[in-house]
Amino acid sequence: WFTWMMPVTIKSPFDVLMKFNPAEKSLMLKTNIDTHETHLQVVPLAGGKFNVEFDHKVIAEFVAADKKVEVTRTMKDGTQLKTMVTWTRGDLVENTATVTVMYRGVAQVATIGWNVRDLAHGTVKIDVMGKKAPFVGDFEFHRNIKWNVLNARGFELVWNGKITSNMMETVATPIITDAKITYNNRDVQVKIEEKFNAKTYALMFNTKPFNFALLPFFEV
């Protein structure tokens, strides 16, 4: 829906999929950057140990209590890619992890904090900052996500954040996101706002009373 509402088309060279299973204490991260796919997985072992698999090959083993793991890979062009992951707690259901990737002497840093100890009331915070990255240059990506299961017939999901880049003209000015989805006894309310170049674009949908809008273009 976002591309319909914007005066320009935004096409990102990044595709990221992350899955976390708190019961199994496993993590999977799959990326597709400019058609180059990678697959990173953290697999639990016995005794609080974990394997790190990259493209389905084990590249490191760590103990959660150590709160640190480093992996160095040599790229096809001979350049070394060093990745360091640190975390604040020995707990996969509530933690803050920082991933630092060093490539050609430039650090790309992502910090991810989460609390899914109570799956009915969870939070996730994502902050990614980088410099001189391919295609996007100096960039920032921020998201705050929160959900609450109110009861058997109701829940709410809210998120906000911003994205900016000095090499992508469409996000040279930060895009600010503010969104909320609620469900209560078969009543659905959706409001997703994007602020861009001092203009606000919004998707709104309500079932009671019925309302559908793509602002500022039309409203039913």
C-alpha positions as CSV (number, residue, x, y, z in Angstrom):
1,W,0.0,0.0,0.0
2,F,2.9,2.4,0.7
3,T,4.0,2.6,-2.9
4,W,0.5,3.5,-4.0
5,M,0.5,6.5,-1.7
6,M,4.0,7.9,-2.3
7,P,4.7,10.3,-5.2
8,V,7.8,8.2,-6.1
9,T,8.5,4.5,-6.0
10,I,10.9,3.2,-3.4
11,K,12.7,0.0,-4.2
12,S,15.0,-1.4,-1.6
13,P,17.9,-3.7,-2.5
14,F,17.5,-5.4,0.9
15,D,15.2,-8.3,1.9
16,V,15.5,-9.5,5.5
17,L,13.6,-12.3,7.2
18,M,14.0,-13.1,10.9
19,K,12.4,-15.9,12.9
20,F,12.8,-16.4,16.6
21,N,11.5,-19.4,18.5
22,P,11.6,-18.7,22.3
23,A,10.6,-22.2,23.2
24,E,13.4,-23.8,21.2
25,K,15.7,-20.9,21.8
26,S,16.6,-20.8,18.1
27,L,17.1,-17.8,15.8
28,M,17.1,-17.7,12.0
29,L,18.1,-14.7,9.8
30,K,17.9,-14.8,6.1
31,T,18.9,-11.8,3.9
32,N,18.8,-11.1,0.2
33,I,21.1,-8.1,-0.6
34,D,21.2,-7.2,-4.3
35,T,20.2,-10.9,-5.2
36,H,22.9,-12.3,-2.9
37,E,21.3,-14.6,-0.4
38,T,22.7,-15.5,3.0
39,H,21.3,-17.7,5.7
40,L,22.4,-17.3,9.4
41,Q,21.0,-19.6,12.1
42,V,21.6,-20.0,15.8
43,V,21.0,-23.7,16.8
44,P,20.7,-24.7,20.5
45,L,22.9,-27.6,21.8
46,A,23.1,-29.2,25.2
47,G,24.6,-27.5,28.2
48,G,23.7,-23.9,27.3
49,K,25.8,-24.1,24.1
50,F,24.8,-23.0,20.6
51,N,26.1,-23.4,17.1
52,V,26.2,-20.6,14.6
53,E,25.5,-21.8,11.0
54,F,26.2,-19.7,8.0
55,D,24.7,-20.9,4.7
56,H,24.0,-24.2,6.6
57,K,27.7,-24.7,7.6
58,V,28.8,-24.5,11.3
59,I,31.2,-21.6,11.6
60,A,31.2,-21.1,15.4
61,E,30.1,-22.4,18.8
62,F,29.5,-20.3,21.8
63,V,28.1,-20.4,25.3
64,A,25.3,-18.0,26.1
65,A,26.8,-17.0,29.4
66,D,29.9,-15.7,27.6
67,K,27.8,-12.9,25.9
68,K,30.1,-12.6,22.9
69,V,30.9,-14.4,19.6
70,E,33.1,-13.3,16.7
71,V,33.2,-14.7,13.2
72,T,35.7,-13.7,10.4
73,R,35.1,-14.7,6.8
74,T,37.1,-14.1,3.7
75,M,35.1,-12.9,0.8
76,K,35.6,-13.9,-2.8
77,D,37.6,-10.7,-3.5
78,G,40.0,-11.6,-0.6
79,T,38.5,-8.9,1.7
80,Q,37.9,-10.0,5.3
81,L,34.4,-9.6,6.7
82,K,34.4,-9.6,10.5
83,T,31.2,-9.9,12.5
84,M,31.0,-9.5,16.3
85,V,27.8,-10.2,18.3
86,T,27.5,-9.2,21.9
87,W,24.5,-9.4,24.3
88,T,23.7,-8.1,27.7
89,R,22.1,-11.2,29.3
90,G,22.4,-15.0,29.2
91,D,18.7,-15.2,28.2
92,L,17.2,-15.6,24.8
93,V,13.7,-14.5,25.7
94,E,14.7,-11.0,27.1
95,N,17.9,-9.5,25.9
96,T,19.7,-6.8,23.9
97,A,22.1,-7.9,21.2
98,T,24.5,-5.7,19.2
99,V,25.8,-6.9,15.8
100,T,28.8,-5.1,14.4
101,V,30.0,-5.9,10.9
102,M,33.4,-4.6,9.8
103,Y,33.9,-4.5,6.1
104,R,36.8,-2.5,4.5
105,G,37.4,-0.8,7.8
106,V,33.8,0.6,8.1
107,A,31.5,-0.6,10.8
108,Q,27.8,-1.3,10.2
109,V,26.0,-1.7,13.6
110,A,22.6,-3.2,14.4
111,T,21.2,-3.2,18.0
112,I,18.1,-5.4,18.6
113,G,16.4,-5.5,22.0
114,W,13.5,-7.8,22.8
115,N,11.3,-9.0,25.6
116,V,9.1,-12.0,24.8
117,R,9.1,-13.5,28.3
118,D,5.3,-13.0,28.3
119,L,4.3,-13.7,24.7
120,A,1.0,-11.8,25.3
121,H,2.9,-8.6,26.0
122,G,6.0,-8.3,23.9
123,T,8.4,-5.6,22.7
124,V,11.1,-5.4,20.1
125,K,13.4,-2.5,19.3
126,I,15.6,-2.4,16.2
127,D,18.2,0.3,15.5
128,V,20.5,-0.1,12.5
129,M,23.1,2.5,11.5
130,G,25.7,2.2,8.8
131,K,28.1,4.2,6.7
132,K,29.3,3.8,3.1
133,A,27.1,0.8,2.6
134,P,26.6,-0.4,-1.0
135,F,23.5,1.2,-2.6
136,V,22.4,3.1,0.5
137,G,25.5,5.0,1.7
138,D,25.1,6.4,5.2
139,F,21.8,5.2,6.5
140,E,19.6,4.7,9.6
141,F,16.7,2.4,10.3
142,H,14.7,2.4,13.5
143,R,11.7,0.4,14.6
144,N,9.9,0.1,17.9
145,I,7.3,-2.7,18.0
146,K,4.9,-3.6,20.8
147,W,2.0,-6.0,21.1
148,N,-0.6,-6.7,23.7
149,V,-3.1,-9.6,23.8
150,L,-5.9,-8.1,25.8
151,N,-8.1,-11.2,26.1
152,A,-9.3,-14.1,24.0
153,R,-11.1,-11.6,21.7
154,G,-8.8,-8.7,21.6
155,F,-5.2,-7.6,20.8
156,E,-3.3,-4.5,19.7
157,L,-0.1,-4.1,17.7
158,V,1.7,-0.8,17.5
159,W,5.0,0.2,15.8
160,N,6.8,3.4,14.9
161,G,10.2,4.4,13.6
162,K,12.1,6.1,10.8
163,I,14.4,5.4,7.9
164,T,16.8,7.7,6.1
165,S,19.7,7.4,3.6
166,N,22.0,9.9,2.0
167,M,22.3,8.0,-1.3
168,M,18.6,7.1,-1.9
169,E,16.8,10.3,-3.0
170,T,13.5,9.0,-1.8
171,V,14.7,8.7,1.8
172,A,17.1,11.6,1.9
173,T,14.5,13.2,4.1
174,P,13.6,10.8,7.0
175,I,10.4,8.8,6.5
176,I,8.6,8.7,9.9
177,T,6.3,5.7,10.6
178,D,3.5,5.5,13.2
179,A,1.0,2.6,13.1
180,K,-1.5,0.8,15.2
181,I,-3.8,-2.2,14.6
182,T,-6.4,-3.2,17.1
183,Y,-8.9,-6.1,17.2
184,N,-11.7,-6.2,19.8
185,N,-14.6,-8.6,19.5
186,R,-14.6,-8.7,15.7
187,D,-14.0,-5.0,15.4
188,V,-10.8,-4.2,13.4
189,Q,-9.2,-0.8,13.4
190,V,-6.1,0.0,11.3
191,K,-4.1,3.3,11.1
192,I,-0.7,3.4,9.4
193,E,0.9,6.8,8.9
194,E,4.0,7.7,6.9
195,K,5.4,11.3,7.1
196,F,7.6,12.3,4.2
197,N,8.8,15.7,3.1
198,A,6.4,17.5,5.5
199,K,3.4,15.5,4.1
200,T,1.4,12.8,5.8
201,Y,0.1,9.7,4.0
202,A,-2.2,7.3,5.8
203,L,-3.9,4.0,5.4
204,M,-7.1,3.8,7.6
205,F,-9.5,0.9,7.9
206,N,-12.3,0.4,10.4
207,T,-15.1,-2.2,10.5
208,K,-17.4,-0.4,13.0
209,P,-18.4,2.0,11.6
210,F,-17.0,1.0,8.2
211,N,-14.3,3.3,7.0
212,F,-11.5,2.9,4.4
213,A,-9.1,5.7,3.4
214,L,-5.9,6.3,1.6
215,L,-5.2,9.8,2.7
216,P,-4.8,12.4,1.2
217,F,-6.2,10.7,-1.9
218,F,-9.6,9.4,-1.0
219,E,-11.9,8.2,1.9
220,V,-14.9,5.9,1.9
